[in-house]
């Protein structure tokens, strides 16, 4: 089995596709953190509503923790998949190297048998 450049590109595209949702989730988290910073500025101005707002922030932080937990799980799965892909590629390259050596030996024998000059 031989990997073509197209096969390797397809593998890269699969990895990119799996990483895209994580990039979007991180972007959403960054926006959420920006919103939290704005809320804290407003809390300093409005001390009367501090308890109510802090209760809302606790809920938001809990949601963020849940989201981060989900992201960690997704990252672990992707990391595991990448390790497997790397291992598979390594095995395929080893096989291809062995097959290439066999083919070179075969071509050399044919050249010698036919008294052809070697191209090497």
C-alpha positions, 0 to 999 in steps of 0.5 A: 500500500502506497500513500500518495501526496493526495492521501497525505493531504486528505489526512491533513484535511481530516485533522484540520476539520477536527480542529476547526470546532475547537478553534470556534469554541476557544473564540467563543470562550475568549468573547465570554471572558471579555464580557466577564471583564466588562461585567466586573467594571460595571459591578464596581460602579453599582455596589447595590447590585453586586450580590445579584451580579456575583450570583450570575457570574458564579453560574457563568463560571460554572458553565465555562468550567463545563465548557472547558471540561468538554474542550479538554475531552475533545482535545484528548480524543483529537490528541489520541487520533493524531498519535494513531495517525502518526503511528500509522504513517510511520508504519506505512513509511517503514513498509514503503522504505522496505519495498523501495529497497526490494525494488531497487535490488530487483532493478539492479539484478535486471540491469546486471542480467541485461548488461544495462548501465546503472542509472545510479 
